[in-house]
């Protein structure tokens, strides 16, 4: 058995979770091509280490949206956390506080904002914009009142992407879900039925300005893969763009996020911050994300599995493992701080110069 805790948590979570919940968390859209490529895309990248640099002291500190954190790392938004652990998002928030990283809270969380805030965690609210913007205002108001530090608008979900049933059959998650697992911060639970999950199909730059005006908080746009879209977000008031393909759960066969970070950073320059998720599984992946231009990498599924496997202690252990790997990777790469990581990411092994140039020309 591997010594890495993160390599064990999926198997442990499979044993601990109701089968429909485990399936819901790991599944991708349609043929799961994108979901299957995410981790391999990071592993295909290579490092060109620096030498003759003093790495006795390594600084992993990151500033995200004006707040300081111990690591350039965050916890991505995920629903159903109370299916993994009775304390759900509260347990995840305790782990985030212990690790010194931000927590992004799903708008469909099963724990109240007040409960999450009581842990002392720095947390941001993830939002699926409903067709009626007014319906989001009470939720946004509760988040602001409870101390949310930012709003993360998920922009890649005008409709929920198709996910095929398991070949083994069995119930879907919404057929076995308990009411307490989701919807704790809405006036009434949205539930998990597909008919209850309608999203705005007319999102535009005006929504970024509206969110900023209604909440007074910085707005992050999640689901950006294209350079031109990143520029539009920056021009419309976003404080950060989040490179994400929704964990391969929306449109299948979208490009891997590891292949998009550099072009997005080049497009926005220093105007806004850049975040990335999708397949990040190690401290070396985090270093590569920073080397490509990201200010932080976010992790989702593995931390859900760690929560199911070991509660907040399990998540704390997973985050500590990533942090330790980051420090070792920085030392071996000749990087005493995150700023010196720029330029150490070498072109990947399996994605040729012609293909990368073609993606840049198409704005990807």
Order of alpha helices (4+ residues) and beta strands (2+ residues): alpha-alpha-alpha-beta-beta-beta-beta-alpha-alpha-beta-alpha-beta-alpha-beta-alpha-alpha-beta-alpha-beta-alpha-beta-alpha-beta-alpha-beta-alpha
